[in-house]
Amino acid sequence: MLTITGHTVEILEDPFGILSGERYEFILQASVPEDDELYTEQGLGIKVIYVVEGDESRINQYHVFEKGEKGENTVLDIWLEEEEEAMIAAYCKENLPVL
């Protein structure tokens, strides 16, 4: 099972005012057990674009990546399970920056 161990978050600006709602970019640090198919020694990260529109909020998109030894990241072509996506959405909602 995926465990979130930390994060950074930034508010994404929409300079043209095209998009509705507020958008946030979360970079989540994650770990998985050694017997999980996603396990890597360097660790995993998840880049999440999280959208808040009024009372609604959701994950707009995400990418799972493997952390590289020298700071480079490799995007993995995988999709998370529904319960993992729900856990990430709840984590992002709980950790939104105060505006």
Secondary structure, 3 states (H helix, E strand, C coil): CCEEEEEEEEEECCCCCCCCCEEEEEEEEEECCCCCCCCCCCCEEEEEEEEEECCEEEEEEEEEEEECCCCCEEEECCCCCHHHHHHHHHHHHHCCCCC
